[in-house]
């Protein structure tokens, strides 16, 4: 992408005004008087009969004159379109306007904008003659060029008619002298507006401003407001200035008011803003404003008279919009208002343009331009540049500041500066980002932000809310506040994401609380936490603490990174002992850890290290061992994450009564506790990958448990019957509990259970009681090998012996796995379950709510008939069904959604029916059927889009592009990763056609 610069030198501008007109209509009359008036007012004006030497070629001269002019006045008379000279001028002028700050003022002289827009009247006759010339042309290439030219002229006339101009019929009672005076007044006002100063290097701007420009130029008469939103330093103001410079010439008045939030806090700051707004719109100096109310009354009188563009930069609160601009219904029709803000709550979601982070490529270019004054780094600095880009995570402010600070420095200086940046954020960046933190409305949101920055970045939103609500922080509302203030994001998987520099800013706020780590409110840095625990210097100010063994990195050809669990074998640990010890020494900044690393099982600390931390609520101790008694352990704990918990059971003296989340993944537990405690607050219990755990805990003391996660507990053989008392349980995850043979029969009494995961539990007996569970919506049973089942009607083979245990047989006849599925089920996943054509029931009449069905990696050869009856189905996954040969969608009741048949290598035929359903394919396919059916298909409005990894297809992003491409091909093929809307009777047959 080209670098955009706004540094046109004044020497390149020779004229104030370029006059475009039909000579035969107005050269010696109106245009001559207009030219004289412009000249008398001091405007250097280009007019072809004055400036153009005889014999000069039109296009060459225009390409010089128009770019050398600040503005163009286009006098559109009745016969304007009859001059191809004029039309070519118009096309060039509008092209110049689109790509620069060129001002365009249409003047409609004895014609009307609607006639120009619709090309009626004289223009209709003119274009009829052009069309005749087109039909008469016999040379195909000339004919193509003429068609493009005629279409370009038509589009240019429509575009110029939509611009704000002056119409003699509506001005000065049609007195031409008064009309010319008005033209002089308007062009003087437009030329007095100077473009805003913008940073010298603008990277990736087109993609960021395109939607805003389309909105500004939509020709609507509605008064509309939009917000440019994003985190601090993301480039909101730069984008606003950019679109202002591109569009201010299209409005009767315009104003850019900077630093609204800061100005509003200063004495008479609002009055100063009102004064500037009035001057910008009216272009007249204003008498002194004595109050905000007086200023609003004057603003109302001015903005109701002309179409205006107003940009309010850095708005924090809704009332700041009102006291500066007033009510939107005061504005003249077609006016537009843009605000830049960190606060997304100011406008509705559809009114927001969100600024995304710069991608890796644009980040490299932006940083390099500031650091090296070229678009790419010097070869010896490539690795350092990558390191900076990783630190900045696409934040342009950081890329500019760090790039400028490193410019001209030696490589050794770069190493030192980058090491410092990774420890402490750059002060200029920190100051800018901290504005958002300072504007948070209360201490609850500020404490919540610091908790997320230190402990919950990258955590599931619901999980974090459950924990932080117990901390008394009103987390559900608070997290949304942080999202609205652009301090936090939630991705498509509901995971909280905080930009690295915002996280660093939050952690720096905590770091500055005290020089002594033990006196800070939160500890997350390994070196600080290690010293506090080792020296037992913790205090009652500590609210949260995290410490864990770093990843062990195995040195070898594969450069494989291994978790702690992979080092269970002592011989392996000893083999890498010397390397490990050195790495740990380096990690803890040279601090001695020899007294703590005494065992291959992890790091030891004394429990007394926590004795003074009476306010500790959040604790993460991964792969750490504690020595001592747990009686004095903090009783205020809300969240305990202790991966690799080293004990066989949780000590009875361990106070857990306030816990809402207990995470003991990869523990050594054989049973959870000896004596069942009553833990009323506990909502989440995660014992995943506890390979020695044989039985679940007793659930009598867990009345409010919502999530039980036992994934990968390979020794688990029993789920306690008391689970029926966990009335609030909504997630039961038993994935890969390979030795578990049955679930308790009373599982049907779990009235809140919504998600059941039994994937990989090959030996499990599926209870028939699930059929009556009204709350169960999701079942994941991937990898459970299902042999041909007996349906209720007894039409297919009996259940084979190794599956008989799963399927109890009541008195009324055989019941299959399918019959155990509840009426309320919305999502079913049975990927890799060895399902064949005989494995399905006659219909799925008992599953009216099923919307997502995953049958991937199975053995059937055709689409099971039972699926056709699923009227609520929206997603059908059949990928890697290697035996699937045909896909006949006739009779399928899907109303919308998608079907994925990627990597079905035996697939030969697909028959479509529903045009609202998307089909995902990969490989190369030939479209066959009626003659040119593929061409008709792509011409249909139902065609949506396609994706491709084939470089040959880059740039083919419209239906027209695709058709043009295929017209040049002998084979009618569609490429890999094809996605399109379906239509009746279309057949796609697999073939070995080469890639296009």
C-alpha positions, 0 to 999 in steps of 0.5 A: 500500500502506498504511503500517503503524504500531505506535504504538497508544496505551494509551488505546485499550485498555480491557480486558485480556480479552474473554470470549466464551461461550454464555450459556445454557451457562456464564453462571452457572456456569463463565464466572461463576467464570472472570470472578470469578477474572480480576477478583480477579487484577486483569484488567479483563474485558469480559463482555456482561451486565456491559458491554453496555447493553440494546438495543445493536446487537451488531456495533456493540458488538463492533467497539468492545469487541474492539479495546479488549481486549488478549486474548480468551478464547473458551469453546467449549461444546457449544452454542457454535455454536448462537448466531449471536451467538457465531459473529459474535463469533468471526469478529470476534475472529479478524479482529482477531487476524490484523490486530493483536497481539490474543491469543486463548486458546480454552478447550474446555469439555466439547467437543473441538478435533477436533469443533470443527475437523470440526464434528461432534456437536452442531455438525453438527446446528447447521450442518444447521439453518443449511443448511436456512435457506439452502435455504429462503431465496428472496431471491437477495441474502439467500441469497448473504449467508447462504452467505458467513456460514455459510462464514465461521463454518465457517472461523472454527471451523476456525481457532480449533480449530487455535490452542493452547488449553486443554481441560478433558478434558486438564487438572487431572483435570477439576476446574474450579477447577484448570482456571480457575487454569490459564487465569489462569496462561496468560493472565497469561503471554501478556499479559506478553509485550509486542510488540517495538518496531519502526521507525515506518514499515513499507512493503511488509511484507505481501508480505515476511512472508506466506510466513513467516506461512503457515508459522508458522500451518500447524498442523503438528506438525513441529519446523521451522527457517527462515532469513530471509536477505539482505544487511546493511540489507535489513530482516531483523531488522525482518521477524523482529520483525514476524512475532514480534509477529503470531504470539507469541500462538499459541505456548505460549512465545516468545523473541526473542534479538537480536544473537546474533553480537555477544553470542556474542563478549562474556564470558558472552554466551552464558550471558546469551542462555541466561538470557533464553531460559529466562525468556522461555519459562518466565516465571520468573526463573532462578537463575544459570547457571554454564556453557553446558552447564548452560544447555543442560541447563535449556533442554532441560527447558523447551522440551520441555514446550510449543510455542514460537516462538524467533527468533535474530537475526543468526546467523553460524555454525551452532554459535551456534544450538546453544549457545543453543538446543540440538538441534531434536529437544528442542523440543515438537511444532509448535515453530518456530525462525527465524534471521536471517542473512547466511549462506545456508549455515547452512540448506538452500535450501528452508529460506530466506526471501530478502528482496528489495530494495524496489521503486521505488514502496515506496522512494519512500514509505519515503524520503519518510516519513523525509525529509518525514513524508509518503508522497510527496516535495515537488514541488520535491524530486522529482528529488532523491528519485529520485536518492536512490532510485537510489543506495540501490537498494532498501536500506531501511536506506539509505533511512531513514538518508539520509531522516532526515539530509536531513529539514528541510534546504534544497534547496541542502544536499540537492545538496551531501549527495547529491554527497558520497554519490555519492563516499563512502558514508554512514558509518552505512550503510558500518559496517552493510554492512562487517559482512558483509565482516569476517565473511568467513573468509579473506583469499582471499575478502576479496581476491576480494570487492574484485576483484569490487567494483572490476572484475567487477560485471555480469560473467558468472560463468564468465568471472570465475571463469576470470580470478580462478582464475588470480589464485590466489583459489580463485574458484569456491568463493570466489564461492559464499561471497560469494553465500552471505554475501549480498555478491553475487548471480547472476542468471538469466543467470549474471551477477554482480550486486553491490548498488551500496552493497555495491560502494561499501563494497568500493571505500571499503575500497580507497580507505582503503588510502592517501591516494595513489592510486598506492599502493592495490591497485586503481584504478577511478576515472577521475580517480585512474587518469588522474593515476597514468598521467599522472604515472607514480606507479604502484607495485608494490602495484597489482593491478588498474587500469581506465581508459577513455574515457567515453561521448561524449554527442551533444547534440541533439534525440535526446539520443543516447549514442554509443560511441567507435566511432561517432566514427570520422569525424574531421569528426564528432569535430571538430564536437563537439570543443569540447563534448567537451573541456569534458565531459572537463574536467568528468569529470576534476574540472578536471584538465588533459588537454590533453596527453593528448587529442591525437588523435581516436583516444583518450587517449595515455599512455606505456608507462613509466607501467606499469613499476613495476606489477610485480604488476599482473594485471588491466588494462582500457584502453579507447580508450587509446593507449600510446606507447613500448616494451612490453618493460617492460610488466607480465609478470604480466597475467592479464586484458587488456581493451583495447577500441579497441586501436589497433595493426594487430597485437600487438607481439611484445615484449608479454608475454602468457604469463600471460594467461587472457583477452584482450579486444580488441573494436573493435580496429584489428587486421588480423592478431593477431600477426606471429609466433605466440606460445605462450600456454598459459594463454589461455582466452578470446580476444575480437576482436569487431567488429574490422572490419579483421581478415581472418584468425583467428590461428594456433591452434598456440600456443593449446592451452587456448583455450576461447572464441573470439569473433569476432562482427561481424568483417565482413572475416573471410574465413578461419578458420585450419585450425590450429583443429583443435589447439584441443582445448579450444575449447567456444565458437566465435562467428562471428555476423555475419561476413558475408564468411566463406564457409566453415569449415575441414573439420577443424572436426569434430576439435574434440572439446570444441566445445559451442556454434557461432554462425553467425547472420548469416553469410549466405554460409557453407558449412556443413560436413558434418563437424559431423554426427559431432561428439559434443560439439556441443549448441548451434547458432545459425544465425539469419538464414541464408536457407535456400531449399527443401531437398532431403531425403534421400528426394528428395521436395521441390525441389532446393536452389536455386543460392544455397544449393548451396554450403552443402550438399555432395553425397556419393556416396550422394546429396544431403545437406541442412543438416538432415542435417549436424546432430549427434546430440548437438544440444540447442538449434537456433535458425534464426529469420528463415531464410526457412523455408517448408513445403517447407524441412523433412525428413520427420522429425528422427529424428537429433535425439533430444536436441533440447530447444529449437527456435527457428523464429520469424520464418519463412514456413511456414503450418502446424506442420512434421510433422518436429517431432512426432517430437521427444520431448525437445522442451521449448521451441518458439518460433514467434513472429512467424511471420506466415504461420502459419495453424494449429497442430495439436498432435495427435501432438506428442511434447512431454511438457512445456514451452512453445510460443510463438506470440505475434504470429503474426497469421495464426493462425486455429486451435490444437488442443491435446493435452498438458495439461502443455504451456504455450501463449503467445498474444497478441491476443484470442481466442474459445474455441469448441467444445462448449457452455461448453467454455471454462468447463469448461476453466478449472475444470480443475486443469490451469489454471495462470495468465495474464498481462496488460497490460490494466488491466481485468484487474488483480486477476483472479489466480485461476480463480474470479476469471476465471470470475466475470468471464466470467459477466458478459460476453456474449463468451467471450474471453481477453485478451492474453498468455494462458497456460494448460495445454492439454487435449484437443480444445480449439479456440481460434479467432482473432477480432476481439473487442474487449478485455474 
